[in-house]
Amino acid sequence: MSFLTLPVVRALLTVLAGMLPGLRLGGSPLALAGAAFAVLAGLVAWPRVVGERVPAPAVRRALLVALSLAGGALGAQARHDAAADCRARWVDGQAVEVRGLLAANRMPPADSAARPPMVPLRVLSA
């Protein structure tokens, strides 16, 4: 038995495979999530509309399509969040000036030659 045939592994790989186009192409995360919901709603409504059970292979395929669309929505949202982050527009090696109280293991230095902490606690001006 191959580990790739386990349902959890297959579901994870399907989400990841859907996430790649979402990261690369973007799109509307809400539309992709809505499409995933529509696939699942169609799967639930099928027996009531048609009057017979959905075949097992069709259920598996529909679940994989819904997971792939959900992964695409995750990727599109990640692309949107990364584009909205101001740090994405910084040039490599760009000097950054931070003013305010800094702390990483914040303890008052024993002398003035002590190294300053690295994490901002409060920014006085940006």
VOBA-1610 file (N, C-alpha, C; in pm, whole numbers, padded with zeros to 5 digits, always signed):
BEGIN
Met+00084-00118+00000Met+00000+00000+00000Met+00088+00124+00000Ser+00058+00215-00086Ser+00133+00339-00095Ser+00071+00441+00000Phe+00158+00523+00059Phe+00108+00627+00149Phe+00033+00736+00073Leu+00052+00746-00058Leu-00018+00847-00136Leu-00165+00814-00156Thr-00204+00690-00128Thr-00344+00652-00144Thr-00425+00672-00017Leu-00362+00708+00093Leu-00437+00736+00215Leu-00522+00860+00194Pro-00644+00860+00244Pro-00735+00973+00219Pro-00684+01107+00272Val-00623+01107+00389Val-00575+01234+00445Val-00459+01288+00362Val-00371+01202+00317Val-00257+01245+00236Val-00307+01296+00102Arg-00401+01226+00043Arg-00456+01268-00085Arg-00526+01403-00071Ala-00600+01422+00038Ala-00669+01550+00061Ala-00568+01663+00079Leu-00462+01639+00155Leu-00360+01742+00175Leu-00291+01779+00044Leu-00256+01679-00034Leu-00191+01707-00163Leu-00285+01780-00258Thr-00415+01751-00249Thr-00512+01820-00334Thr-00523+01967-00294Val-00526+01995-00163Val-00531+02134-00117Val-00404+02208-00161Leu-00290+02143-00146Leu-00164+02206-00188Leu-00160+02229-00339Ala-00210+02132-00415Ala-00213+02148-00561Ala-00307+02261-00601Gly-00415+02282-00527Gly-00503+02394-00555Gly-00445+02526-00510Met-00359+02521-00409Met-00300+02644-00356Met-00199+02705-00454Leu-00129+02622-00529Leu-00027+02673-00621Leu-00084+02768-00727Pro-00190+02733-00798Pro-00246+02831-00893Pro-00303+02953-00822Gly-00358+02934-00702Gly-00409+03048-00628Gly-00300+03146-00591Leu-00184+03093-00553Leu-00071+03181-00522Leu-00018+03249-00647Arg-00012+03177-00756Arg+00047+03230-00878Arg-00046+03324-00954Leu-00173+03285-00965Leu-00266+03360-01048Leu-00353+03457-00969Gly-00368+03433-00842Gly-00452+03520-00761Gly-00599+03490-00784Gly-00677+03593-00798Gly-00821+03576-00815Gly-00894+03615-00689Ser-01022+03593-00688Ser-01104+03629-00574Ser-01113+03509-00479Pro-01061+03523-00356Pro-01072+03412-00261Pro-01217+03377-00229Leu-01303+03480-00225Leu-01443+03456-00193Leu-01512+03377-00304Ala-01478+03407-00428Ala-01538+03334-00541Ala-01494+03188-00541Leu-01366+03164-00512Leu-01317+03027-00508Leu-01377+02949-00391Ala-01388+03013-00276Ala-01451+02947-00162Ala-01599+02921-00190Gly-01664+03016-00258Gly-01804+02996-00296Gly-01821+02882-00394Ala-01727+02867-00485Ala-01733+02755-00579Ala-01715+02622-00506Ala-01625+02619-00407Ala-01607+02497-00328Ala-01736+02465-00252Phe-01799+02568-00196Phe-01925+02547-00126Phe-02033+02498-00222Ala-02036+02552-00343Ala-02136+02510-00442Ala-02119+02363-00480Val-01994+02319-00490Val-01970+02177-00521Val-02023+02090-00409Leu-01995+02129-00285Leu-02043+02050-00171Leu-02195+02057-00159Ala-02253+02174-00185Ala-02399+02186-00181Ala-02465+02101-00289Gly-02404+02097-00407Gly-02455+02011-00513Gly-02447+01865-00478Leu-02342+01829-00406Leu-02326+01690-00363Leu-02435+01653-00262Val-02469+01745-00175Val-02574+01719-00075Val-02712+01721-00141Ala-02734+01810-00236Ala-02865+01824-00298Ala-02894+01718-00404Trp-02792+01653-00454Trp-02810+01556-00563Trp-02915+01449-00531Pro-02910+01383-00417Pro-03011+01279-00391Pro-03154+01333-00385Arg-03171+01454-00337Arg-03306+01511-00329Arg-03359+01551-00466Val-03270+01599-00553Val-03313+01644-00685Val-03332+01526-00779Val-03234+01437-00784Val-03237+01327-00880Val-03317+01208-00825Gly-03310+01189-00694Gly-03384+01078-00634Gly-03302+00952-00615Glu-03176+00957-00642Glu-03090+00839-00619Glu-02960+00884-00556Arg-02890+00788-00496Arg-02765+00819-00427Arg-02656+00855-00526Val-02565+00937-00479Val-02450+00975-00561Val-02351+00858-00560Pro-02301+00817-00675Pro-02203+00707-00676Pro-02077+00745-00595Ala-02019+00647-00531Ala-01902+00669-00443Ala-01786+00736-00517Pro-01752+00693-00641Pro-01642+00762-00710Pro-01672+00910-00736Ala-01799+00942-00763Ala-01836+01081-00786Ala-01825+01163-00657Val-01856+01101-00544Val-01841+01169-00415Val-01694+01201-00391Arg-01607+01104-00414Arg-01463+01126-00394Arg-01411+01236-00486Arg-01452+01233-00612Arg-01406+01336-00705Arg-01459+01474-00667Ala-01584+01481-00626Ala-01642+01610-00587Ala-01571+01665-00463Leu-01539+01578-00368Leu-01466+01624-00249Leu-01326+01673-00286Leu-01261+01604-00378Leu-01128+01649-00421Leu-01135+01782-00495Val-01239+01802-00576Val-01256+01930-00645Val-01282+02041-00544Ala-01366+02014-00444Ala-01395+02115-00341Ala-01269+02148-00262Leu-01189+02048-00230Leu-01063+02073-00158Leu-00965+02152-00243Ser-00962+02122-00372Ser-00873+02196-00461Ser-00917+02342-00472Leu-01046+02365-00481Leu-01096+02503-00486Leu-01070+02576-00355Ala-01084+02506-00243Ala-01054+02567-00113Ala-00907+02601-00103Gly-00820+02514-00155Gly-00677+02545-00158Gly-00648+02665-00246Gly-00719+02676-00358Gly-00704+02793-00443Gly-00745+02920-00372Ala-00852+02912-00293Ala-00896+03029-00215Ala-00791+03066-00111Leu-00731+02967-00047Leu-00624+02995+00050Leu-00505+03061-00019Gly-00466+03010-00135Gly-00355+03067-00208Gly-00383+03208-00256Ala-00505+03233-00304Ala-00540+03367-00351Ala-00542+03467-00235Gln-00590+03422-00118Gln-00589+03511-00002Gln-00446+03539+00044Ala-00360+03438+00039Ala-00220+03459+00076Ala-00152+03556-00020Arg-00183+03545-00149Arg-00127+03639-00247Arg-00175+03781-00220His-00302+03795-00188His-00359+03927-00157His-00294+03985-00032Asp-00277+03904+00072Asp-00214+03952+00195Asp-00069+03991+00173Ala+00002+03914+00092Ala+00142+03948+00066Ala+00154+04076-00016Ala+00061+04098-00108Ala+00066+04220-00189Ala+00033+04344-00105Ala-00049+04326-00003Ala-00088+04439+00082Ala+00016+04470+00189Asp+00116+04384+00205Asp+00218+04406+00308Asp+00321+04506+00257Cys+00346+04610+00333Cys+00437+04715+00287Cys+00580+04665+00277Arg+00614+04562+00352Arg+00751+04510+00348Arg+00784+04445+00214Ala+00683+04410+00136Ala+00707+04348+00006Ala+00767+04446-00093Arg+00754+04575-00068Arg+00806+04675-00160Arg+00943+04727-00121Trp+01000+04675-00015Trp+01135+04718+00024Trp+01239+04654-00065Val+01342+04728-00095Val+01453+04678-00175Val+01545+04601-00080Asp+01611+04498-00132Asp+01706+04424-00049Asp+01816+04516+00000Gly+01844+04509+00128Gly+01950+04591+00185Gly+01909+04732+00217Gln+01782+04765+00203Gln+01736+04901+00229Gln+01748+04932+00377Ala+01796+05052+00407Ala+01808+05095+00545Ala+01670+05130+00599Val+01642+05085+00720Val+01514+05110+00784Val+01542+05178+00917Glu+01475+05289+00940Glu+01492+05360+01066Glu+01367+05340+01151Val+01388+05290+01270Val+01279+05266+01363Val+01304+05349+01487Arg+01203+05424+01526Arg+01215+05506+01646Arg+01114+05456+01748Gly+01155+05460+01872Gly+01065+05418+01978Gly+01137+05327+02075Leu+01063+05269+02164Leu+01119+05178+02263Leu+01130+05041+02200Leu+01247+04983+02203Leu+01272+04852+02145Leu+01296+04752+02256Ala+01252+04629+02234Ala+01274+04529+02338Ala+01274+04389+02279Ala+01374+04315+02313Ala+01381+04171+02296Ala+01453+04126+02422Asn+01384+04059+02507Asn+01434+04034+02642Asn+01462+04169+02709Arg+01363+04253+02709Arg+01379+04391+02754Arg+01415+04397+02902Met+01534+04440+02927Met+01582+04468+03061Met+01666+04594+03050Pro+01657+04682+03145Pro+01739+04803+03135Pro+01887+04765+03132Pro+01963+04822+03038Pro+02105+04788+03031Pro+02180+04837+03155Ala+02276+04758+03193Ala+02356+04795+03310Ala+02446+04913+03278Asp+02489+04923+03154Asp+02571+05037+03113Asp+02524+05087+02978Ser+02568+05202+02937Ser+02522+05261+02811Ser+02583+05193+02689Ala+02684+05109+02706Ala+02748+05041+02593Ala+02677+04911+02558Ala+02569+04877+02628Ala+02498+04752+02601Ala+02429+04759+02465Arg+02413+04644+02401Arg+02348+04639+02269Arg+02199+04669+02283Pro+02143+04744+02189Pro+01998+04773+02197Pro+01917+04649+02158Pro+01800+04635+02214Pro+01713+04524+02174Pro+01664+04541+02030Met+01601+04436+01973Met+01571+04435+01830Met+01423+04444+01795Val+01331+04417+01885Val+01189+04411+01852Val+01119+04538+01901Pro+01046+04608+01815Pro+00980+04731+01862Pro+00865+04701+01958Leu+00863+04771+02069Leu+00751+04763+02160Leu+00650+04874+02133Arg+00699+04992+02110Arg+00613+05106+02087Arg+00682+05195+01984Val+00613+05231+01880Val+00668+05315+01777Val+00623+05458+01803Leu+00720+05548+01819Leu+00686+05688+01843Leu+00652+05760+01715Ser+00724+05729+01608Ser+00692+05787+01477Ser+00732+05688+01371Ala+00652+05683+01268Ala+00681+05585+01163Ala+00720+05656+01035
//
